[in-house]
């Protein structure tokens, strides 16, 4: 079974541990790192390997089962069923480790509410928006830096309430959800604000994802750009 992320490394607003584990398993199944019909290790063994209690693991497995991706057979074990819909809070996160899968998490660099700069592509209906800058990880591997803009018409992003999943924040804190995205993938130099702790220095050409996002309204509500290290992650789009 693939190795889970280090559960001790979490920011104060991270998703609950059982949700993180469920999301990790869903992404492993969707990337075929866990195969349909595969029997998972015994629960106590899994819990020890993931450094969590058996109770927390069972809550995670119950979440995966609810989404139709796991069958729990009394007296036999837990079996992967790649027939359900993952409905993951990271369903729109297209970056994976080169070998597949990986649980996304983020270090927030800054959150600002400001007038949109002139060089920003036009989106939304307001002249202002919330800007979030983050470093992204898959499990414990640093993979990307990103900048997300949310149009002020949708609300304001508050740093102290922000979790690893922005889409979950939109749903729970601002009352809307992203229904459609458009990604444009190419290469581009890392921005000047790239932290010195990133895998490559500012100005280095890396993979680049430009994303426009819609809610149930006709105008785009979010614009983001992600610079990712192609030595650490790959962009994946699956059609089922």
TAMO-V550879 format. One record per residue. NEAR is the number of other C-alpha atoms within 8 Angstrom. Layout:
near={NEAR/NEAR}
This chain:
near={5/6/6/11/9/9/9/4/5/6/6/4/9/8/9/6/8/10/10/11/11/12/12/12/9/12/11/14/14/11/9/8/10/12/10/9/7/8/8/9/9/7/9/7/8/10/12/9/9/11/8/10/8/9/6/10/14/9/9/13/10/8/10/14/11/8/11/13/16/14/10/9/8/5/4/6/11/11/13/15/12/11/6/8/7/11/6/7/9/8/8/5/5/8/8/13/11/7/5/10/12/13/13/10/10/9/8/9/8/8/12/7/10/8/7/8/5/5/4/6/5/4/10/10/7/8/7/10/15/15/13/12/12/12/14/13/13/13/11/7/7/11/13/12/13/12/11/12/11/14/15/11/8/9/8/9/9/7/6/5/7/11/10/10/11/8/9/9/12/11/10/8/6/9/7/9/9/10/8/7/9/7/8/7/8/7/8/9/10/12/7/6/5/10/7/7/4/11/7/7/10/12/8/8/8/12/12/12/11/11/11/12/13/14/12/7/6/6/8/12/13/13/13/11/11/11/14/12/12/8/4/11/12/9/7/7/5/4/3/2}
